Amino acid sequence: MRNFLTLLVLFSLFLLIKCENPLENRVDELERQISLQEEEQQKKIDSLIVQLLNQQEIIDGLIIELRRQQSVIDSLGVGQSYQDSMINSLKEYIDNLIDSQQEIIDMLIANQPDVEDGSLRIDSVQMCWGASFAKSSGTTVTFSKDFKYPPKVFMTQQSKQNMIGVTNITYKSARFFVNELYQSVKFSYLAIGLWNKH
């Protein structure tokens, strides 16, 4: 009888150990899905940042070209209408690139859930983002992490009617302001620059 009880207990333990836990399998599957979603979101963010930086290089190059053409036109004494035409076409192209950049910034910020303050470091590049309200007297935003040098700062406002700008950019903060006609405007910002990678 004692052997039978021992055998019954051992058999019961064997069955308990052998049984799979369906909740554990479901948790593992959910963790795998979350990991895949995070990787996919990071790829999208990386792609948007590369596009943004490439367009900024194009804009900087066009501004240099605009200045070069302006100096050539000034030295040749070419007519004002040709000069205006060249400047206007380059300005229009730069404006189109800036609009495209704003769309990328909007998509990048829209990709972030709840636009809470945050930061990301990839090699020596650092990004900080967040949201706030700009007032006509100005609102200073302190970045969540310090930069090595003053970063490039982009912002997107909630309403296209309001005029908003950024000034006083330092390695740790930027000041945002709105046209005097408006009390307060909600906006999101993105700062991209280098960080001290020791």
C-alpha positions as a printed Julia matrix, in Angstrom:
198×3 Matrix{Float64}:
  0.0    0.0     0.0
  2.83   2.36    0.87
  4.49   1.68   -2.48
  1.22   2.34   -4.24
  0.85   5.77   -2.49
  4.44   6.67   -3.27
  3.92   5.68   -6.88
  0.67   7.7    -7.03
  2.39  10.82   -5.6
  5.29  10.49   -8.04
  2.88  10.02  -10.96
  0.91  13.15   -9.89
  4.09  15.23   -9.66
  5.13  13.99  -13.08
  1.78  15.11  -14.55
  2.05  18.56  -12.91
  5.57  19.11  -14.23
  4.64  17.83  -17.69
  1.61  20.18  -18.09
  2.24  23.4   -20.0
  1.04  26.68  -18.6
 -1.06  28.44  -21.34
 -0.76  31.84  -19.6
  3.02  31.63  -19.65
  2.96  30.9   -23.39
  0.58  33.84  -23.97
  2.81  36.22  -21.97
  5.86  35.09  -23.97
  3.97  35.69  -27.23
  2.84  39.18  -26.1
  6.4   40.1   -25.09
  7.65  38.96  -28.5
  4.97  41.03  -30.28
  5.79  44.14  -28.21
  9.47  43.7   -28.99
  8.72  43.46  -32.73
  6.52  46.58  -32.59
  9.22  48.53  -30.77
 11.8   47.49  -33.37
  9.47  48.52  -36.2
  8.75  51.89  -34.57
 12.48  52.5   -34.05
 13.12  51.75  -37.75
 10.46  54.32  -38.72
 11.94  56.92  -36.37
 15.47  56.27  -37.68
 14.26  56.59  -41.28
 12.47  59.89  -40.57
 15.52  61.31  -38.79
 17.78  60.41  -41.73
 15.35  62.12  -44.12
 15.2   65.16  -41.87
 18.99  65.48  -41.62
 19.41  64.95  -45.4
 16.89  67.67  -46.16
 18.58  70.04  -43.73
 21.87  69.5   -45.62
 20.08  70.29  -48.9
 18.58  73.46  -47.42
 21.97  74.58  -46.09
 23.52  73.9   -49.53
 20.76  75.86  -51.29
 21.24  78.83  -48.98
 24.97  78.8   -49.78
 24.14  78.56  -53.51
 21.66  81.44  -53.17
 24.33  83.61  -51.58
 26.87  82.6   -54.25
 24.45  83.43  -57.05
 23.59  86.71  -55.38
 27.24  87.73  -55.28
 27.73  86.72  -58.95
 24.64  88.67  -59.99
 25.77  91.69  -57.99
 29.24  91.58  -59.57
 27.84  91.26  -63.12
 25.31  94.03  -62.67
 22.57  91.85  -64.18
 19.08  93.32  -64.28
 16.9   93.35  -61.18
 14.18  91.17  -62.77
 16.59  88.27  -63.45
 18.0   88.63  -59.96
 14.51  88.59  -58.42
 13.52  85.58  -60.54
 16.54  83.54  -59.4
 16.07  84.47  -55.76
 12.34  83.71  -55.86
 12.8   80.3   -57.48
 15.45  79.3   -54.91
 13.33  80.64  -52.06
 10.32  78.67  -53.35
 12.4   75.49  -53.49
 13.71  76.09  -49.96
 10.16  76.75  -48.72
  9.01  73.47  -50.27
 11.83  71.61  -48.52
 10.97  73.29  -45.23
  7.3   72.29  -45.67
  8.42  68.74  -46.36
 10.6   68.84  -43.25
  7.63  70.02  -41.2
  5.6   67.06  -42.46
  8.39  64.69  -41.41
  8.6   66.37  -38.0
  4.81  66.06  -37.65
  4.99  62.35  -38.51
  7.9   61.85  -36.11
  6.05  63.54  -33.28
  2.8   61.73  -34.16
  4.74  58.47  -33.86
  5.42  59.21  -30.21
  2.61  58.17  -27.85
  1.29  61.08  -25.74
  4.34  63.29  -26.68
  5.79  63.2   -23.2
  9.28  64.57  -22.62
 11.85  62.07  -23.71
 15.23  61.51  -25.29
 17.08  59.04  -27.46
 20.8   58.59  -28.13
 22.2   56.87  -31.22
 26.01  56.87  -31.26
 26.94  60.53  -30.77
 23.55  61.91  -31.92
 20.97  62.81  -29.29
 17.29  63.72  -29.7
 15.06  65.28  -27.07
 11.34  65.9   -27.53
  8.34  67.1   -25.59
  5.32  69.4   -25.59
  4.41  72.69  -23.9
  2.44  75.92  -24.3
  4.07  79.01  -25.86
  3.01  82.48  -24.71
  3.62  85.86  -26.29
  6.04  86.62  -23.45
  7.87  83.36  -24.27
  8.2   79.93  -22.68
 11.58  78.36  -21.9
 11.77  74.6   -22.27
 14.63  72.69  -20.65
 15.68  69.6   -22.6
 15.56  66.27  -20.76
 19.32  65.81  -21.4
 22.1   68.34  -22.11
 23.7   68.6   -25.56
 27.39  69.18  -26.3
 26.53  72.2   -28.5
 23.25  74.04  -29.15
 21.08  71.57  -31.15
 18.81  72.07  -34.18
 15.33  72.65  -32.75
 12.14  71.95  -34.66
  8.61  72.53  -33.48
  5.1   71.85  -34.62
  2.12  73.83  -33.42
 -1.4   72.55  -33.01
 -2.97  75.3   -35.15
 -1.5   76.61  -38.43
 -3.06  80.05  -37.82
 -0.85  80.95  -34.92
  2.64  82.29  -35.45
  5.21  80.62  -33.24
  8.99  80.75  -33.14
 12.05  79.57  -31.26
 15.0   81.6   -30.04
 17.78  81.54  -27.4
 18.77  77.94  -28.18
 21.46  76.69  -25.78
 22.91  73.26  -25.06
 20.18  72.66  -22.46
 17.14  74.81  -23.35
 15.24  76.83  -25.96
 12.72  79.66  -25.73
  9.47  79.39  -27.69
  7.14  82.33  -28.32
  3.87  83.14  -30.09
  2.45  86.2   -31.86
  1.13  88.79  -29.39
 -2.41  88.31  -30.69
 -2.61  84.89  -29.11
 -2.62  84.08  -25.41
 -1.11  80.61  -25.53
 -0.41  77.97  -28.19
  0.22  74.28  -27.6
  3.23  72.9   -29.48
  5.56  69.92  -29.64
  9.3   70.2   -30.14
 12.2   68.03  -31.29
 15.87  68.9   -30.66
 18.62  67.04  -32.54
 22.33  67.43  -31.84
 25.5   65.93  -30.43
 26.04  64.81  -26.84
 29.18  64.33  -24.77
 30.0   60.68  -25.4
 32.93  60.12  -23.05
